Amino acid sequence: MIRNVIFDVGNVFVRWSPAIVVERAFGAPAGSKENAALVGRIFGEAWLDLNRGLMAMAEAMEKIAAAGRFSADEIGRVNHHITDHLIAIDGTEALARRIKAAGYRTFALTDNVHEIVAHLKGRHTFWPLFED
């Protein structure tokens, strides 16, 4: 018998798209070679270490800037659009509310870092749906 439902956050509750971050920060259209190259430079090893909890967002942004030779302005735009593009996916919160109302326990699973989760908690109303 199913008693628990575990939801991922990225691309379930909120959109997550490195290509959109790059498009907004640099104007390189998603799907273009330039966009793919920038995505690779930004969301590489330092980003993975960030997701693994090995460093804070500020340290990761410094490493990404240094490794990718991004200016402070460029990395600031990237950092802004990482959180700015995280818009709610229509229907997911309503579905989670129906599942919870039906008596299921609900949980969130994400590799988002503390800073992004704090941003999402301040911007979206779905967090209280989760027991943990």
Salt bridges, closest charged atoms under 4 A:
GLU45 OE2 - ARG52 NH1 3.44
ASP49 OD1 - ARG52 NH1 2.87
ASP73 OD2 - ARG77 NH1 2.54
ASP84 OD2 - ARG24 NH1 3.01
ASP84 OD2 - HIS80 NE2 3.98
ASP84 OD2 - HIS81 ND1 3.76
GLU93 OE2 - ARG97 NH2 2.60
GLU131 OE1 - ARG105 NH2 2.89
